[in-house]
């Protein structure tokens, strides 16, 4: 059953990506027109270095979370083992 949820989550993500791309495509000409009228320039997209740094930061945070969970799980197992031996 978990695979069904994983599949549903995957397809929901894909649907969101397609919806986002469609909205961006429809709104882009309007954005350009508003920028022309107001005289504001579009901000540059982040470079490869900034994207890489953001990805590394996200991976670091994910690894920290997983490590905390693993340590907590190990502590629970050790406690349960000790309690079992005392009985």
N, C-alpha and C positions, 0 to 999 in steps of 0.2 A: 504494500500500500504506500510505503514511503516513496517508491519510485514514481507513483502517480502524482504525488505532491511535487516532487522534483521536476517532473515533466511539465506540470501546470505552471510552476514558478518560472521555468525556462520560457515557455510560450507567452506568459504574461510579460516577461522582460522584453521579448522580441516585439510584442504588440506595442509596448510603451516606446521602444526605440523607433518603430515605424511611425507611430503617431507623432512623436517629437520631430522626426525628420519631415513629415508632411506639414506640420504646423510651421516649422522653420521655413520651409519652401514657400508657403503661402504668405507669410508675414515679411519675408526678406525685402520684397520690393517696397512695401509700405514703410519699413524701417529706413531704407535708403532715401525715400522721398522725405520723410520727417527729418532726417539728418541734413539733407540739402536745405530744407526750409529753415531749420534752426541754426545751421552752421556748425554743428558738432561733428567731430570725426569719430569713426569707429575705433574702439580700443584694439590694440594689436592682440592677436591670439598668443597664448603662452607658448614659449619656445620649447624645443625638445628637452632642454635641461630642466626647465620648470616642471614639465610633465613627468619627467623621470624622477625628480625629487619628490613630487606629490605621490607618485606610485610607490616609491621606496618608503615614504612616511606611512602610507596606508598599510603596506606589508609589515612594517615594523610594529605598528599598533596591533595588527591582527596576530602577529607572532607573540607579542606580549600577552594578549588575551588568552591565546591558546596555552601558553606556558603557565599562566596563572591557573587555568582550569586543570591542567595536568598535575600541578603541584597540589592543588586542593583535592583532586581525586586520589592522588597518592597518599596524602595525609589521612583521608577518610579510610582508605584500605588498610593502612598501618594501624589506625585506631581500632578498626573492626577486627583485625588479626590479633592485636594485643588483648582485646576484650574476649575474644574466642579462646585464647590460650589460658586466660585467667579462670574461665569457667571450669 
